[in-house]
């Protein structure tokens, strides 16, 4: 095979045995790789009704055919499983260098089954694998875990691991590779912890064959020229990272503040990308084969929140900042460092803390249930809660369940700003209509990187769409979702799509793999992947009722800013969206659509 290595590693943690398997070229062609191929394996091998934290659930690491190649930002791998946060399919993407290293070591992916009797980690080197004891690593944070494993294996090994949050089964625990890159959402780290799997370490010296080297090189150079000519990928992202969006989204009245009670945060400039660059930025960082380098190496040099690491990204600046009513950049940065070190998703954590703050403010969460004064704007509470949640200590044990279960516990599930029990990111659907439809229909719950219509609705990429109107958004959301599934499956970074389209992606995929992908065929593969995920979710018990938004967004008009008086027009958009998707009135994938997509 070209592009693909052609091999998977199946690891039975219960028996301690590893087995090498060949990839079916037809499945690789139809589902491309990464998110697509791993979702197909999950669908075929796992009962959708399984308890996500039971040994019967599987945890699948998967790269794409462009991962590890010279393709623009070809660094990504996906972790796919059934989510303990949502009960739906989880597919979390991470960058850095781990994905490429896995392919250099001889494997496109790893399928973990069962549960180890004691903590272990997996060591892979040039096609060989060994399950090693990890009892001495259990309890360590992600930074210390990586250092210890490198000392025991190879200084140049790439390590993906969980921290205490994954061990404690925090429902939004993530998997961290290279200390700062994360398969971040939906609790994939908790599934890893449930299997007593502390880490995966990889070292490889192999290469990746492409089918047509000259044509591949030509396509990569053409894509690079577009990246360098784009104001986002060669301007805003390299200069300020994703945090460039803080002031922009706030100016549009869509920066959710104090648990989505409004969309305008007075302290936005204090937690913006500009403020981060002026105060704490050391240098920018890029992933494998990335000319954008949106990562931020940062340092808080002194004070109660001193520390160093990476970030925060835009989403964490928002969730730990505006959503909690906090404009102390040092505190927000410290809380983000803790999320990386303890190994959990800062979006869900911050949104859950904001929910707790509103419950506390309204008297629904009584003072005797928390040792912390859960007040909006309290920076010290943010940082202490960020530590406690990673260890499930005190109020952290309740926060570790996510906002939906927390709010439901106190009789006010409506105060959880989530869809399918996964918390929304940093865009208010009342101010940006299309993103609300994407939140409601995303197969992994509230998520912006399943169909980032903000590109069109705010930045005018690839076309300008009025963020305050519902017309045309159903088609826009479907188009973004299908393209995103293709990009995720290819192994490329989604940020490239600010400058590149489906034609550019398949222009690299085809010569890399030897499969004659076309723009239409590539988007069809993306649509196939999205619908397969939908089938898994409905088999798991989800229904049309789960394609909704928090009541606040549907019924409470935005109180101020450019979107003042607006609510989400979800119902209007959803009916059209179902029709465009080829689903019936109950949101089920029809037989005709299944046949058209080869499902």
C-alpha positions in Angstrom: 0.0 0.0 0.0 1.0 3.6 -0.5 0.3 6.4 2.0 -0.9 3.7 4.4 1.6 1.5 6.0 -0.9 -1.3 5.6 -0.7 -2.8 9.1 -2.6 -2.5 12.4 -1.5 -3.7 15.8 -4.2 -5.4 17.9 -3.4 -5.4 21.6 -5.4 -7.6 24.0 -4.6 -6.1 27.3 -6.5 -8.9 29.2 -4.2 -11.6 27.8 -1.1 -9.4 27.2 -0.8 -10.5 23.6 -0.2 -8.4 20.5 -1.0 -9.3 16.9 -0.2 -7.7 13.6 -3.0 -7.5 11.1 -3.2 -6.3 7.5 -5.5 -3.4 6.5 -8.2 -4.2 4.0 -7.4 -1.9 1.0 -11.0 -1.5 0.1 -11.9 -0.3 3.6 -8.9 2.0 3.5 -10.1 3.4 0.2 -13.7 4.0 1.4 -13.0 5.3 4.9 -9.6 6.8 4.1 -8.1 6.4 7.6 -7.8 8.0 11.1 -11.3 9.1 12.2 -12.9 7.2 9.2 -11.2 3.9 9.4 -11.2 3.7 13.2 -15.0 4.5 13.3 -15.6 1.7 10.8 -13.6 -0.7 13.0 -15.5 0.4 16.1 -18.9 0.1 14.3 -18.0 -3.5 13.2 -16.5 -4.7 16.4 -18.1 -3.0 19.4 -21.7 -3.4 20.6 -23.0 0.2 20.6 -24.8 -0.5 23.9 -21.6 -1.3 25.7 -20.7 0.5 28.9 -17.9 2.9 27.7 -15.7 2.0 30.8 -16.2 -1.7 30.5 -13.4 -4.0 29.1 -15.6 -4.8 26.1 -15.3 -1.2 24.8 -12.3 -0.7 22.5 -9.9 2.1 22.2 -8.5 2.7 18.7 -5.5 4.9 17.8 -5.5 5.6 14.1 -3.4 7.7 11.6 -4.4 8.8 8.1 -2.6 8.1 4.8 -1.1 11.6 4.9 0.0 11.4 8.5 3.8 11.4 8.6 4.2 12.5 5.0 5.3 15.8 3.6 1.6 16.8 3.2 0.8 20.2 4.7 0.3 19.7 8.5 0.1 15.9 8.0 0.6 15.3 11.7 -2.8 14.1 13.0 -4.0 10.9 14.6 -7.4 10.1 16.0 -8.5 8.2 19.1 -11.9 6.6 18.6 -14.0 4.8 21.2 -17.5 5.0 22.8 -17.5 8.1 25.0 -18.1 7.9 28.8 -19.2 11.6 28.7 -21.9 11.3 26.0 -22.6 7.6 25.4 -22.0 8.4 21.7 -19.1 7.8 19.4 -15.9 9.6 20.4 -13.3 10.6 17.8 -10.6 12.9 19.3 -7.8 14.3 17.1 -4.3 15.2 18.2 -1.3 16.6 16.5 2.4 16.8 17.4 4.7 14.0 16.3 3.2 10.9 17.8 1.1 10.0 14.7 3.9 10.2 12.3 6.2 8.2 14.6 3.6 5.4 14.8 3.7 5.0 11.0 7.5 5.2 11.0 7.4 2.3 13.5 5.3 0.2 11.0 1.7 0.7 12.0 -1.2 2.8 10.8 -3.1 2.2 14.0 -3.5 0.3 17.3 -6.7 -1.4 18.5 -6.7 -1.9 22.3 -9.1 -4.6 23.7 -9.9 -5.8 27.2 -8.3 -4.6 30.4 -4.9 -5.2 32.0 -4.9 -6.7 35.4 -2.4 -4.0 36.6 -1.2 -0.7 35.1 0.8 -1.1 31.9 2.2 0.8 29.0 2.9 -0.3 25.5 6.3 0.1 24.0 6.6 -0.1 20.1 9.9 0.1 18.3 10.3 -0.6 14.6 7.5 -3.1 14.3 8.1 -4.8 17.7 5.8 -4.3 20.7 6.1 -5.0 24.4 3.6 -4.6 27.2 5.5 -3.3 30.2 4.4 -2.8 33.8 3.5 0.8 34.8 2.7 0.6 38.5 5.5 3.1 39.2 4.0 5.5 36.7 0.4 5.3 38.0 -0.4 8.6 39.8 2.2 10.6 37.9 1.2 13.6 35.8 1.6 13.6 32.0 4.9 15.6 32.0 6.6 13.3 34.6 5.1 10.2 32.9 6.6 11.1 29.5 10.0 11.8 31.1 10.1 8.5 33.0 9.1 6.5 29.9 11.7 8.2 27.7 14.4 7.4 30.3 13.3 3.7 30.3 13.0 3.4 26.5 14.5 6.0 24.2 15.1 9.7 24.5 13.6 10.2 21.1 10.4 8.2 21.8 7.1 9.8 21.2 4.7 9.2 24.2 0.9 9.5 24.4 -0.3 9.1 28.0 -3.0 9.8 30.6 -2.6 11.7 33.8 -4.4 11.3 37.1 -7.7 12.4 35.5 -7.6 9.4 33.2 -6.7 7.1 36.1 -9.6 8.5 38.2 -12.0 8.1 35.2 -12.8 11.8 35.0 -15.5 11.7 32.2 -13.6 14.3 30.1 -10.1 13.0 30.6 -7.9 13.3 27.6 -4.8 11.7 26.1 -1.7 13.9 26.0 1.2 13.4 23.7 4.5 15.3 23.8 3.3 16.9 27.0 1.1 19.5 25.3 -0.8 18.0 22.4 -4.2 16.4 23.2 -6.8 14.0 21.9 -8.9 16.3 24.0 -12.6 15.8 24.0 -15.2 13.2 24.9 -13.3 11.4 27.6 -11.0 9.1 25.6 -8.5 9.3 28.4 -11.0 7.9 30.9 -11.5 4.8 28.6 -7.7 4.5 28.5 -7.6 4.6 32.3 -10.4 2.1 32.6 -8.1 -0.4 30.7 -5.2 0.3 33.1 -3.3 1.6 30.1 -1.0 4.4 31.3 0.8 5.2 28.0 1.8 4.3 24.5 5.5 5.0 23.6 6.7 4.7 20.0 10.0 4.9 18.1 10.4 4.2 14.4 13.0 4.6 11.7 10.9 3.5 8.7 9.6 5.6 5.9 6.2 6.0 4.1 6.0 5.2 0.4 3.9 7.4 -1.8 2.5 6.2 -5.2 3.6 9.1 -7.3 6.4 11.2 -5.8 6.6 14.0 -8.3 2.9 14.5 -8.5 2.6 14.4 -4.7 5.4 17.0 -4.3 3.7 19.2 -6.9 0.4 19.1 -5.0 2.1 19.8 -1.6 3.9 22.8 -3.0 0.7 24.2 -4.6 -1.1 23.8 -1.2 1.8 25.5 0.6 1.6 28.5 -1.7 -2.1 28.8 -0.8 -1.3 28.5 2.9 1.3 31.3 2.6 -1.1 33.6 0.7 -3.9 33.3 3.3 -4.4 35.9 6.0 -5.4 33.4 8.6 -2.8 30.6 8.0 0.0 33.0 7.3 -1.1 35.9 9.5 -3.4 35.6 12.5 -2.6 32.0 13.5 1.2 32.2 13.4 1.1 35.6 15.1 -1.4 35.1 17.9 -2.3 31.4 17.7 -6.0 30.4 18.0 -6.3 33.1 20.7 -6.5 35.7 17.9 -10.3 34.9 18.0 -11.0 36.2 21.5 -11.5 39.9 20.6 -13.0 39.0 17.2 -15.7 36.8 18.5 -16.4 39.1 21.4 -16.9 42.0 18.9 -19.5 39.8 17.1 -21.3 39.4 20.4 -20.8 35.6 20.4 -18.2 35.1 23.2 -20.3 33.1 25.8 -20.0 34.7 29.2 -20.9 33.4 32.6 -22.4 30.1 31.4 -23.8 31.7 28.2 -25.9 34.3 30.1 -24.6 36.8 27.5 -22.2 36.9 24.6 -20.2 40.0 25.5 -17.3 39.8 28.0 -16.0 43.2 29.2 -12.6 41.7 30.1 -12.0 40.0 26.7 -9.0 42.1 25.8 -7.3 41.0 29.1 -7.4 37.3 28.1 -6.9 37.8 24.3 -4.2 36.5 22.0 -2.7 39.9 21.9 -2.5 40.0 25.7 -0.9 36.5 25.8 1.7 37.5 23.2 2.5 40.7 25.1 2.9 39.1 28.5 3.7 35.3 28.5 4.6 34.2 25.0 8.1 32.6 24.6 7.8 31.3 21.1 5.4 29.8 18.6 5.5 26.0 18.0 4.4 23.8 15.1 3.5 20.2 14.7 5.0 17.8 12.2 5.2 19.2 8.6 3.3 22.4 9.7 4.1 25.8 8.2 1.4 27.5 10.4 2.9 27.0 13.9 -0.2 28.0 15.9 1.1 26.5 19.1 2.2 28.8 22.0 5.1 28.1 24.3 4.4 30.3 27.3 5.8 31.3 30.7 4.2 33.0 33.7 7.4 34.1 35.3 6.3 35.0 38.8 3.4 35.3 41.3 0.9 32.8 42.6 0.2 31.4 39.2 3.8 31.0 38.0 4.5 28.2 35.6 5.4 27.2 32.1 4.0 25.1 29.3 1.9 25.5 26.2 -1.2 27.6 25.6 -3.8 28.5 26.5 -5.6 28.1 23.1 -8.6 30.2 22.3 -11.1 27.6 23.6 -9.3 27.4 27.0 -9.0 31.2 27.3 -12.7 31.3 26.9 -13.8 28.4 29.0 -11.5 29.2 31.9 -11.9 32.9 31.4 -15.0 34.5 30.0 -17.3 31.6 30.7 -16.4 31.7 34.3 -16.3 35.6 34.3 -12.6 35.6 34.9 -10.2 38.1 33.2 -7.0 37.2 35.1 -4.8 35.9 32.3 -2.2 34.4 34.7 -4.8 32.4 36.5 -6.4 31.2 33.3 -2.9 30.2 32.0 -2.1 28.3 35.2 -5.5 26.4 35.0 -4.6 25.5 31.4 -1.2 24.1 32.5 -3.0 22.0 35.1 -5.4 20.6 32.5 -2.4 19.5 30.4 -0.5 18.1 33.3 -3.4 16.3 34.9 -4.8 15.2 31.6 -8.3 16.6 31.0 -10.3 18.7 28.5 -10.3 22.4 29.5 -13.4 23.1 27.4 -15.6 20.7 29.4 -13.9 21.6 32.7 -14.4 25.3 32.3 -17.9 25.0 31.1 -18.7 22.6 33.9 -17.2 25.0 36.5 -19.3 27.9 34.9 -22.4 25.7 35.2 -21.5 25.0 38.9 -21.0 28.8 39.4 -24.5 29.5 38.1 -26.0 26.7 40.2 -24.3 28.1 43.2 -25.2 31.7 42.4 -28.9 30.7 42.1 -28.9 28.7 45.3 -29.4 25.3 43.6 -26.0 24.0 44.6 -25.9 24.5 48.4 -22.8 25.9 50.1 -22.4 22.7 52.2 -21.8 20.7 49.1 -18.6 22.6 48.2 -15.5 23.7 50.0 -15.0 26.4 47.4 -17.0 29.6 47.0 -18.1 29.0 43.4 -18.5 32.6 42.4 -18.2 34.0 38.9 -14.9 36.0 38.6 -13.0 34.2 41.3 -9.6 33.4 39.9 -8.4 31.5 42.9 -11.4 29.2 42.8 -10.7 28.5 39.2 -7.1 27.4 39.8 -7.9 25.3 42.9 -10.9 23.6 41.1 -8.6 22.9 38.1 -6.3 20.9 40.5 -9.1 19.2 42.4 -11.0 17.9 39.4 -7.9 16.0 38.1 -7.8 14.0 41.4 -11.6 13.9 42.0 -11.0 15.7 45.3 -13.9 17.4 47.1 -16.0 19.5 44.7 -13.7 18.2 42.0 -15.5 14.8 42.2 -18.8 16.4 41.2 -17.2 18.5 38.5 -15.5 15.4 37.1 -18.9 14.1 35.9 -19.3 17.0 33.4 -21.9 19.8 33.5 -25.0 17.7 32.5 -24.7 15.2 35.3 -23.8 18.0 37.7 -26.8 20.1 36.8 -29.1 17.1 36.7 -28.0 16.2 40.2 -29.3 19.5 41.4 -32.5 19.4 39.4 -31.6 21.9 36.8 -30.2 20.1 33.7 -31.2 23.1 31.6 -28.2 25.0 33.0 -25.8 22.6 31.3 -24.7 24.2 28.1 -24.3 21.0 26.2 -25.6 18.8 23.4 -25.5 15.0 23.9 -24.0 15.8 27.3 -20.8 17.4 25.8 -20.2 21.0 26.5 -20.2 23.7 23.9 -17.1 25.5 22.9 -16.5 29.3 22.6 -19.3 30.4 20.2 -22.8 31.4 21.1 -25.3 30.0 18.6 -27.6 33.0 19.1 -24.9 35.2 17.5 -23.7 32.6 15.0 -26.6 30.6 13.8 -24.9 27.9 11.8 -22.6 26.8 14.6 -25.7 26.0 16.6 -27.0 23.6 14.0 -23.6 22.0 14.0 -23.5 21.6 17.8 -26.9 19.9 17.7 -26.0 17.5 14.9 -22.4 16.8 15.7 -21.9 13.1 16.3 -19.8 13.6 19.3 -21.9 16.2 21.0 -21.3 19.9 21.4 -18.3 20.6 19.2 -17.0 23.2 16.8 -14.5 21.1 14.9 -17.1 18.9 13.3 -18.4 21.7 11.1 -16.6 25.0 11.7 -19.1 27.4 10.1 -17.5 30.2 12.1 -15.1 30.3 9.2 -17.8 31.5 6.8 -20.1 33.3 9.3 -17.4 35.4 10.9 -14.3 35.3 8.7 -15.9 35.0 5.3 -14.0 31.8 4.4 -14.6 30.4 1.8 -17.7 32.6 1.4 -19.3 35.2 3.6 -22.4 34.1 5.4 -24.5 36.4 7.6 -24.1 34.9 11.1 -27.5 36.2 12.3 -29.7 34.5 9.7 -30.7 30.8 9.5 -31.2 30.7 5.7 -28.7 28.6 3.9 -27.1 27.3 7.1 -28.3 23.7 6.7 -26.4 23.3 3.4 -23.4 25.2 4.9 -23.2 22.9 8.0 -23.5 19.7 5.9 -20.7 21.0 3.6 -18.4 21.8 6.5 -19.1 18.5 8.3 -18.4 16.4 5.2 -15.2 18.2 4.4 -14.1 18.0 8.0 -14.6 14.2 8.1 -12.4 13.9 5.0 -9.7 16.1 6.4 -9.8 14.2 9.8 -9.6 10.9 7.9 -6.7 12.0 5.8 -4.4 12.8 8.7 -4.2 16.5 8.0 -4.9 19.4 10.4 -8.3 21.1 10.1 -6.6 24.5 10.3 -5.4 24.0 6.7 -8.9 24.4 5.5 -8.8 28.2 6.1 -6.8 28.1 2.9 -7.4 24.7 1.3 -10.5 23.0 0.0 -11.5 19.4 -0.8 -9.8 19.7 -4.3 -6.5 20.5 -2.6 -6.8 17.6 -0.1 -7.5 15.0 -2.8 -4.8 16.5 -4.9 -2.4 15.2 -2.2 -4.3 12.1 -1.3 -4.5 10.6 -4.8 -0.7 10.6 -5.6 0.1 9.7 -2.0 -2.1 6.6 -2.0 -2.5 5.7 -5.7 -6.3 5.7 -5.2 -7.8 8.0 -7.9 -9.7 10.2 -5.4 -11.6 13.1 -6.9 -13.1 16.1 -5.1 -16.5 14.6 -5.4 -15.2 11.2 -4.3 -13.4 12.7 -1.3 -16.4 14.5 -0.1 -18.5 11.4 -0.5 -16.0 9.6 1.7 -16.5 12.3 4.3 -20.3 12.0 4.0 -19.9 8.2 4.4 -17.9 8.6 7.6 -20.4 11.1 9.1 -23.3 8.8 8.4 -21.5 5.8 9.8 -21.0 7.7 13.1 -24.7 8.6 13.0 -25.6 4.9 12.6 -23.5 3.9 15.6 -25.1 6.6 17.8 -28.7 5.6 16.9 -27.8 2.0 17.6 -26.4 3.2 21.0 -29.9 4.7 21.8 -29.6 8.3 20.6 -32.6 9.8 18.8 -33.8 12.9 17.1 -34.4 14.3 20.6 -30.6 14.5 21.1 -30.2 16.8 18.1 -31.0 19.9 20.2 -29.5 22.8 22.1 -29.6 23.9 25.7 -33.0 25.6 26.4 -31.3 28.9 27.1 -30.1 29.2 23.5 -33.6 28.4 22.1 -35.7 30.5 24.4 -33.6 33.3 26.1 -32.9 36.1 23.7 -29.3 37.4 23.7 -29.4 40.4 26.1 -26.8 42.6 24.5 -24.4 43.2 21.7 -24.8 42.7 17.9 -27.0 39.7 18.4 -29.3 41.3 20.9 -32.8 39.9 20.9 -31.7 36.7 18.9 -32.3 33.1 19.8 -31.1 30.1 17.9 -33.4 29.2 14.9 -32.5 25.5 15.3 -36.0 24.0 14.4 -36.0 25.9 11.1 -32.5 24.7 10.1 -32.8 21.2 11.4 -35.7 20.1 9.2 -33.9 21.3 6.0 -30.7 19.7 7.3 -32.4 16.3 7.6 -33.6 16.5 4.1 -30.2 17.4 2.7 -28.6 14.6 4.6 -31.1 12.0 3.2 -32.5 11.2 6.7 -36.1 10.7 7.6 -38.2 13.0 9.8 -36.9 11.2 12.9 -33.3 11.8 11.8 -32.6 8.2 10.9 -30.3 7.4 8.0 -32.7 6.1 5.2 -32.1 2.9 3.3 -31.6 4.9 0.1 -28.9 7.0 1.8 -27.2 3.9 3.1 -27.2 2.3 -0.3 -25.9 5.5 -2.0 -23.0 5.7 0.5 -22.2 1.9 0.5 -23.1 1.6 4.2 
